[in-house]
Amino acid sequence: MEHYLTLASNYVNLAVVHPGYLSPYGTQVPQKAYFTNLASLQEICDFAADFGILVAVENMPDMPKIFGKYPDEMLEMLESIGSHNVGFTFDVGHANTVGLIDDFLELFNEKKSLMCISMTTWVKKDEHLPLGKGIIDWKQVMEKLSDYKGIFVTEMSSVEEGIESLEFLRNL
């Protein structure tokens, strides 16, 4: 990770990272694995700080053995890291897989200055459909984010789908 942060340091001020997961050994010692995850994220933040890069930890989808699926877990993780350059990437599609979009929005409402919004659409899996094609109520999500002034990212399969998603947002 240090290599890639170094390469990108002249071009970016934000790096999105995924938290860890439980390896076969980690499933036997989940608390130790969780603390190792925190230590790794702290190391990334410390290294990135030298380049002025914010490290935004992304919430994860409903998958087994992965950290960061739930709002309280993400908040605890970010507070435990406690670095001045740690932030949060809110992936709406990921939050939808655990049925907690509103919970994430409520919990992180005060931390929007350190938030990046990743806009994916899920139906049954991580399909990255254009916005409006899945089951997420984007009008409601965007209303709750109306005062957010940070970065929005669409994760689509093509430039055309990205344009379609932007048009969808403009027409809400």
Secondary structure, DSSP 8 states (H G I E B T S, - for coil): -HHHHHHHTTT-SEEEE---B--TTTTTSHHHHHHHHHHHHHHHHHHHHTTT-EEEEE---S-TTBS--SHHHHHHHHHHH--TTEEEEEEHHHHHHTT-HHHHHHHTGGGGGGEEEEE---SSS-----TTSSS--HHHHHHHTTT--SEEEE--SSHHHHHHHHHHHHT-
